[in-house]
């Protein structure tokens, strides 16, 4: 591990958490946040709200998201 990865591991260990694998097809939020808007470049800014409510925009009824979301 790099020094940066070691520091992150030490920081994350302070919190009680469970890491769960979510298959790519089911990981709608992660997929949304990793993509640019269709006609935008990396330099274009977007309001934070566009990302914060990604769960609601991708799955308004909550049928496909895990219960812990």
MMTF fields as JSON, N, C-alpha, C and O atoms, coordinates in Angstrom:
{
  "mmtfVersion": "1.0.0",
  "mmtfProducer": "UNKNOWN",
  "numBonds": 275,
  "numAtoms": 276,
  "numGroups": 69,
  "numChains": 1,
  "numModels": 1,
  "chainsPerModel": [1],
  "groupsPerChain": [69],
  "chainIdList": ["A"],
  "bondAtomList": [4, 2, 8, 6, 12, 10, 16, 14, 20, 18, 24, 22, 28, 26, 32, 30, 36, 34, 40, 38, 44, 42, 48, 46, 52, 50, 56, 54, 60, 58, 64, 62, 68, 66, 72, 70, 76, 74, 80, 78, 84, 82, 88, 86, 92, 90, 96, 94, 100, 98, 104, 102, 108, 106, 112, 110, 116, 114, 120, 118, 124, 122, 128, 126, 132, 130, 136, 134, 140, 138, 144, 142, 148, 146, 152, 150, 156, 154, 160, 158, 164, 162, 168, 166, 172, 170, 176, 174, 180, 178, 184, 182, 188, 186, 192, 190, 196, 194, 200, 198, 204, 202, 208, 206, 212, 210, 216, 214, 220, 218, 224, 222, 228, 226, 232, 230, 236, 234, 240, 238, 244, 242, 248, 246, 252, 250, 256, 254, 260, 258, 264, 262, 268, 266, 272, 270],
  "bondOrderList": [1, 1, 1, 1, 1, 1, 1, 1, 1, 1, 1, 1, 1, 1, 1, 1, 1, 1, 1, 1, 1, 1, 1, 1, 1, 1, 1, 1, 1, 1, 1, 1, 1, 1, 1, 1, 1, 1, 1, 1, 1, 1, 1, 1, 1, 1, 1, 1, 1, 1, 1, 1, 1, 1, 1, 1, 1, 1, 1, 1, 1, 1, 1, 1, 1, 1, 1, 1],
  "groupList": [{"groupName": "UNK", "atomNameList": ["N", "CA", "C", "O"], "elementList": ["N", "C", "C", "O"], "formalChargeList": [0, 0, 0, 0], "bondAtomList": [1, 0, 2, 1, 3, 2], "bondOrderList": [1, 1, 2], "singleLetterCode": "X", "chemCompType": "L-PEPTIDE LINKING"}],
  "groupTypeList": [0, 0, 0, 0, 0, 0, 0, 0, 0, 0, 0, 0, 0, 0, 0, 0, 0, 0, 0, 0, 0, 0, 0, 0, 0, 0, 0, 0, 0, 0, 0, 0, 0, 0, 0, 0, 0, 0, 0, 0, 0, 0, 0, 0, 0, 0, 0, 0, 0, 0, 0, 0, 0, 0, 0, 0, 0, 0, 0, 0, 0, 0, 0, 0, 0, 0, 0, 0, 0],
  "groupIdList": [1, 2, 3, 4, 5, 6, 7, 8, 9, 10, 11, 12, 13, 14, 15, 16, 17, 18, 19, 20, 21, 22, 23, 24, 25, 26, 27, 28, 29, 30, 31, 32, 33, 34, 35, 36, 37, 38, 39, 40, 41, 42, 43, 44, 45, 46, 47, 48, 49, 50, 51, 52, 53, 54, 55, 56, 57, 58, 59, 60, 61, 62, 63, 64, 65, 66, 67, 68, 69],
  "secStructList": [7, 7, 2, 2, 2, 2, 2, 2, 2, 2, 2, 2, 6, 6, 1, 7, 7, 7, 7, 7, 7, 7, 7, 6, 6, 6, 7, 2, 2, 2, 2, 2, 2, 6, 1, 7, 7, 6, 6, 7, 7, 6, 6, 7, 7, 7, 7, 6, 2, 2, 2, 2, 6, 2, 2, 2, 2, 2, 7, 6, 6, 7, 1, 1, 1, 7, 6, 6, 7],
  "xCoordList": [0.835, 0.0, 0.872, 1.972, 0.366, 1.094, 0.868, -0.026, 1.673, 1.497, 0.114, -0.496, -0.374, -1.7, -2.786, -3.696, -2.689, -3.671, -3.629, -4.67, -2.447, -2.311, -2.978, -3.678, -2.765, -3.415, -4.932, -5.635, -5.439, -6.894, -7.43, -8.482, -6.719, -7.157, -7.206, -8.154, -6.201, -6.186, -7.347, -7.971, -7.634, -8.748, -10.089, -10.93, -10.296, -11.569, -11.804, -12.951, -10.745, -10.89, -11.461, -11.853, -11.513, -12.092, -13.613, -14.223, -14.212, -15.663, -16.16, -15.483, -17.354, -17.994, -18.678, -19.56, -18.277, -18.836, -18.738, -17.949, -19.543, -19.481, -19.314, -20.057, -18.356, -18.161, -18.875, -18.616, -19.769, -20.567, -20.356, -20.43, -20.095, -19.941, -21.312, -22.246, -21.425, -22.653, -22.272, -21.444, -22.875, -22.566, -22.819, -23.755, -22.011, -22.087, -23.472, -23.873, -24.219, -25.565, -26.492, -27.356, -26.332, -27.201, -26.701, -27.435, -25.48, -24.886, -25.189, -24.292, -26.447, -26.887, -26.293, -25.923, -26.196, -25.677, -24.202, -23.782, -23.425, -22.003, -21.783, -20.891, -22.589, -22.478, -22.801, -22.107, -23.837, -24.256, -23.167, -22.869, -22.582, -21.591, -20.258, -19.445, -20.026, -18.756, -18.817, -17.814, -19.966, -20.119, -20.343, -20.904, -19.897, -20.176, -21.543, -22.051, -22.129, -23.348, -23.01, -21.863, -23.983, -23.745, -22.947, -22.032, -23.279, -22.637, -21.702, -21.338, -21.317, -20.458, -19.012, -18.722, -18.126, -16.722, -16.384, -17.208, -15.21, -14.811, -14.719, -14.729, -14.629, -14.5, -15.843, -15.868, -16.951, -18.271, -18.667, -18.526, -19.163, -19.616, -21.109, -21.866, -21.521, -22.933, -23.248, -22.379, -24.46, -24.823, -24.666, -24.917, -24.253, -24.076, -25.372, -25.334, -26.515, -27.805, -28.0, -28.707, -27.392, -27.517, -26.952, -27.406, -25.978, -25.356, -25.951, -26.061, -26.331, -26.839, -28.128, -28.339, -28.99, -30.27, -30.243, -31.284, -29.073, -28.953, -29.82, -30.405, -29.914, -30.763, -32.192, -32.8, -32.721, -34.115, -34.315, -35.345, -33.358, -33.509, -33.386, -34.049, -32.557, -32.357, -33.439, -33.816, -33.935, -34.922, -35.911, -35.823, -36.855, -37.759, -38.57, -38.888, -38.906, -39.721, -38.873, -39.404, -37.56, -36.679, -36.716, -36.218, -37.291, -37.424, -36.088, -35.9, -35.157, -33.901, -32.748, -31.692, -32.921, -31.843, -31.876, -32.954, -30.728, -30.695, -31.457, -31.59, -31.95, -32.719, -31.907, -32.475, -30.596, -29.759, -29.496, -28.811, -30.002, -29.729, -30.599, -30.512],
  "yCoordList": [-1.194, 0.0, 1.247, 1.257, 2.287, 3.555, 4.255, 3.881, 5.262, 6.019, 6.661, 6.725, 7.131, 7.75, 6.725, 7.021, 5.529, 4.484, 4.093, 3.846, 4.038, 3.709, 4.778, 4.455, 6.047, 7.134, 7.041, 7.227, 6.754, 6.628, 5.447, 5.553, 4.337, 3.171, 3.508, 3.132, 4.205, 4.593, 5.526, 5.408, 6.446, 7.38, 6.643, 6.879, 5.777, 5.065, 4.116, 3.877, 3.578, 2.64, 3.296, 2.596, 4.614, 5.313, 5.17, 5.409, 4.789, 4.738, 3.301, 2.392, 3.118, 1.809, 1.719, 2.52, 0.756, 0.652, -0.777, -1.581, -1.068, -2.327, -1.993, -1.178, -2.611, -2.414, -3.55, -4.724, -3.193, -4.176, -4.013, -2.903, -5.111, -5.072, -4.937, -5.658, -4.015, -3.85, -4.028, -3.285, -5.011, -5.288, -4.045, -3.292, -3.828, -2.633, -2.318, -1.154, -3.323, -3.096, -2.536, -1.714, -2.962, -2.521, -1.243, -0.631, -0.834, 0.33, 1.595, 2.194, 1.989, 3.116, 4.44, 5.27, 4.653, 5.925, 6.071, 7.123, 5.051, 5.105, 5.334, 6.087, 4.691, 4.857, 6.289, 6.876, 6.845, 8.213, 9.211, 10.129, 9.043, 9.999, 9.883, 10.806, 8.767, 8.594, 9.052, 8.987, 9.508, 9.925, 11.421, 12.048, 11.985, 13.379, 13.461, 12.472, 14.646, 14.857, 14.654, 14.841, 14.282, 13.86, 14.869, 14.479, 16.144, 17.131, 18.067, 19.123, 17.707, 18.557, 18.08, 16.943, 18.973, 18.613, 18.581, 18.967, 18.134, 18.046, 19.419, 19.529, 20.477, 21.832, 22.433, 23.405, 21.877, 22.43, 22.143, 21.019, 23.17, 23.014, 22.722, 23.167, 21.959, 21.653, 21.84, 21.624, 22.233, 22.415, 21.111, 20.025, 21.236, 20.067, 19.27, 18.044, 19.946, 19.273, 18.228, 17.241, 18.43, 17.455, 16.102, 15.065, 16.106, 14.861, 14.337, 13.125, 15.226, 14.819, 14.027, 13.064, 14.421, 13.732, 12.688, 12.363, 12.171, 11.183, 9.96, 9.403, 9.529, 8.388, 8.615, 7.738, 9.78, 10.075, 10.213, 9.795, 10.785, 10.963, 9.643, 9.452, 8.731, 7.461, 6.444, 5.644, 6.478, 5.488, 6.145, 5.932, 6.943, 7.719, 6.875, 7.341, 5.658, 4.823, 4.031, 3.477, 3.966, 3.242, 1.738, 1.01, 1.257, -0.188, -0.89, -2.025, -0.215, -0.869, -0.584, -1.208, 0.34, 0.685, -0.203, -0.619, -0.501, -1.32, -0.646, 0.578, -1.423, -0.91, 0.059, 0.969, -0.114, 0.716, 2.098, 2.891, 2.422, 3.716, 4.782, 5.94],
  "zCoordList": [0.0, 0.0, 0.0, 0.554, -0.626, -0.618, 0.723, 1.482, 1.006, 2.253, 2.314, 3.381, 1.182, 1.143, 1.491, 2.265, 0.924, 1.22, 2.695, 3.305, 3.257, 4.679, 5.538, 6.498, 5.198, 5.957, 5.855, 6.849, 4.66, 4.505, 5.312, 5.942, 5.295, 6.07, 7.557, 8.246, 8.054, 9.465, 9.785, 10.839, 8.881, 9.101, 9.082, 9.95, 8.129, 7.988, 9.161, 9.536, 9.739, 10.848, 12.1, 13.033, 12.136, 13.286, 13.341, 14.383, 12.242, 12.141, 12.134, 11.655, 12.675, 12.608, 11.243, 10.936, 10.436, 9.094, 8.582, 9.078, 7.598, 6.869, 5.396, 4.849, 4.767, 3.339, 2.627, 2.891, 1.729, 1.016, -0.478, -1.005, -1.154, -2.601, -3.248, -2.899, -4.186, -4.958, -6.418, -6.944, -7.069, -8.462, -9.313, -9.043, -10.318, -11.147, -11.668, -11.67, -12.113, -12.652, -11.58, -11.886, -10.341, -9.246, -8.577, -7.801, -8.859, -8.209, -9.009, -9.603, -9.018, -9.839, -9.373, -10.203, -8.082, -7.582, -7.924, -8.406, -7.686, -8.013, -9.502, -9.892, -10.326, -11.764, -12.166, -12.997, -11.588, -11.905, -11.518, -12.282, -10.359, -9.872, -10.602, -10.552, -11.275, -11.971, -13.423, -14.133, -13.867, -15.266, -15.376, -14.477, -16.492, -16.805, -17.47, -17.998, -17.437, -18.204, -19.678, -20.084, -20.461, -21.835, -22.667, -23.392, -22.573, -23.437, -22.671, -23.187, -21.481, -20.665, -20.716, -21.089, -20.335, -20.194, -18.707, -17.877, -18.37, -16.961, -16.318, -15.092, -17.133, -16.593, -16.176, -15.422, -16.648, -16.347, -14.903, -14.421, -14.221, -12.838, -12.801, -13.663, -11.776, -11.565, -10.092, -9.247, -9.767, -8.363, -7.578, -8.099, -6.332, -5.468, -5.371, -5.269, -5.4, -5.278, -6.38, -6.173, -7.529, -8.609, -8.199, -8.683, -7.32, -6.897, -5.594, -5.409, -4.701, -3.392, -3.521, -2.785, -4.448, -4.58, -5.696, -6.267, -6.005, -7.076, -6.799, -7.728, -5.536, -5.195, -5.657, -6.269, -5.367, -5.706, -7.206, -7.736, -7.881, -9.325, -10.068, -11.088, -9.585, -10.266, -9.954, -10.81, -8.732, -8.305, -7.349, -6.139, -7.864, -7.009, -6.032, -4.937, -6.401, -5.512, -4.528, -3.565, -4.753, -3.843, -4.013, -3.154, -5.098, -5.306, -5.523, -5.083, -6.201, -6.567, -5.616, -5.734, -4.679, -3.763, -2.525, -2.1, -1.941, -0.725, 0.415, 0.432, 1.354, 2.486, 3.331, 3.935, 3.387, 4.253, 3.677, 4.322, 2.507, 1.873, 2.455, 2.047]
}
